[in-house]
Amino acid sequence: MNPAEITAVLGRTVIDRLAGLGHAAIFFADLVRHMFSSLRRPYLTIAQVHAIGNRSLVIIAASGAAVGLVLALQGYLTLSRYGQADSLGLLVALALVRELGPVLTALLYAGRAGTSLTAEIGLMKAGEQLVAMEMMAVDPRVRVLAPRFIAGVLAMPLLGAVFSSVGILAAYVVGVWMIGVDEGQFWSQMQSGVDVVKDVGNGIIKTLVFGVASTFIALYVGYESKATPEGVALATTRTVVISSLSVLFLDFILTALMFSTP
Amino acid sequence: MQAQRSPIAQTDDLLVSIQDVTFGYDSRVVLSHVSLDFARGKLIAIMGSSGCGKTTLLRLIGGVVTPQSGRILFSGATVDTADRAALYALRRRMGMLFQFGALFTDLSVYDNVAFPLREHTDLGEAMIRDIVLMKLDSVGLRGAAELGIAQISGGMARRVALARAVALDPEIIMYDEPFTGLDPISLGVTANLIRRLNDATGATSLIVSHDVEECFQICDYAYLMSAGRVIAHGTPAQLKASEEPEARQFIRGEPDGPVKFHYPAEPIAQALGISP
């Protein structure tokens, strides 16, 4: 290929990518706009919170427990080297509430709820259900998409809180009962060291941002998927990949904004 | 063909008028300067082989896609895809039956038929129940009201979708390939239902299909399309007697004619390396 052709291909690719981003941005704006119309029918949103949130509880709680257990073990190993084993509670709480809770919850959410949303919307599109709804003069963005979006945004902080809480409890079980760290120190250092606004509050903001991003990506990828079985399968993998990368990248930006020394 | 208006349009009571419409995607032209008219209360079939643009016509009437040129009139009003509120108001007067039903899989049969009533009317649940049961009864599925979508067969799904499409008593009912993939009994049932509904409600019925036999049995008028143009139109009797070569091939089901059997290729002798 000569340089002119390469430039043309490059230019075409960049233009297509930008157009795709613009299309996604318009979709996002539409979702937010129709959020308020669908709040007029709360039962739709509540049903979705159950489908997205309640059904994810088992995996979130189980993973939270596993992470808490490991944190306690590893944390104790390192801290006891410097004679700081009493700070285990503080370490586990900060690690979970600031970083691991929001990020791991978001990654698990993308894998479980995100793929389920994408597959559901993709299959509805393949079965012409969305066009059928349009032909019945009902806006699918109001009735199908927006309730799922709000539900995801509401469910994520709650799931993140469950993850962190179960993790701390699991760390308590390992640290205090099994290893023998002082119980009083475990809880009191945590109480004095973890700031509600700066640590817990920022953690919740992170889960909200990750919830918005993951849910939006899941809905958009499903909505734009090709209406074939292969298209839906491809869409579900794309959701997980794009959501996970977005969450990790957003985490970096948010952490830099929230926790960098002034 | 396009210049003269079809006899069915000579009554001035037209519900839908497609005027000189061109539509395509990127490089592919799907419809090229087509004009069709559909009179109120008639059962009209749009026939043609796959890819001739007939399903696109239904989507244009419903405002799902926008034509590149020309316009579509529904009961005198232009179908304008830019004005969402007006478009939705028009759609409430239309009913569409999709090829495989397009039922909402998370709702039961009852809830599917009740859907347009709950969305567009303020009727109480008792009244809605009466209407839903009557609509299901008209398609013979009142006993299946509590079943889930996964529990019914394809033929039943289409009948439920029909009940849903007529829930608001629309002025026009559009059928997208209603006869495809049905067994002989279901075929008879469906054709019979379509005709009865048309006569009982006075609605206009548009059937998009390539099943010549079934369509000719029930329709009042038919349009034959090929490669984005209307090639013939008339009553079933007129079309059966048509001398137009492509129309004859389609109606008689001849394997070769204006629509070639062989995909364009070099002569076989050349492909096999045999000198003639």
Interface residues (C-beta under 8 A of the other chain):
Chain A: L123 M124 G127 E128 Q129 V131 A132 M133 E134 M135 M136 A137 V138 D139
Chain B: G62 V64 Y88 A89 R91 R92 M94 M96 F98 Q99 F100 A102 L103 F104 T105 F115 P116 E119 H120
